[in-house]
């Protein structure tokens, strides 16, 4: 007798094949097995698995651990780097120093021997005098007038101060040496580690905390960020290797701890937003790092950060991203 459904209609056994997979080729499907021996093999396997009580198929993602061994190694390295980064330069900059360098530049001038110089001077004087006699109209006194002009010119030359004597070689030639001042701007780079910045805060904290709310808040955020490198690194390592429970419960504990890595990332973004507002210094910045500038702003905030800081920031971002994945 045919089976009936809830509405009282007869149930058609062929309707069980009407779903995606069997509808690719309409009509009744053929045999699923190539031979009876293959059919007996798979039927025995299904029956044995059913008797074992296992309700999931082999090689499925439900049986994979949420945090694999390789991922534990990566999280361990990132946590260790958080501590190591504190010994790298977190803040860096440079001084601009003006240096005047007086260097001697030797130049060889074409200084002729005295005999050659006198002949050249006499030839040029006669040539000039001849040209002036041709171009100028006759004057009273004839040659005497011309001679008078020449004497006046000669007296003018004689009245000029004599050139300093220079040492000459056997041929009468000499070399002159001139001195030239050269101005150079040198940059003296300085840096400080993350732990050194905490120590330095003891000496410059008075100037920072007297410069207004923006600088005070920025300094507090940096201190919290540095301390989180130590605290979260230790907390991560403890949870990864000392948490108790099954794999799922341990993974959830790791997820909970890694979520705390969002706090330093938020601190970094908040520091940028605060620096955009800017603030004035209550102290003289003369002689300090060039990046400090005349007032606090986003250029100062980003310009002073060194590669040690960005190593720690990358580790925090990695841990935070893994917390979302678990």
ABEGO torsion letter per residue (X at the ends): XBBBBAAGBBBBAAAAABBBGAAABBEBBBBABABAAAAAAAAAAAAAAAAAGBABBBGBAAABBABBAAAAAAAAAAAAAAAAAAABBABBBBBBBBBBBBBBBBBBBBBBBAAAAAAAAAAAAAAAAAAAAAABBBBBGEAAAAAAAAAAAAAAAAABBBBBBBBBBAAGBBBBBBBBBBBBBBBBBBBBBAAAAAAAAAAAAAAAAAAEAAAAAAAAAAAAAAAAAAAAAAAAAAAAAABBEBAAAAAAAAAAAAAAAAAAAAAAAAAAAAAAAEBBBABBABGBBAAAEABBBAAAAAAABBAAAAAAAAAAAAAAAAAAAX
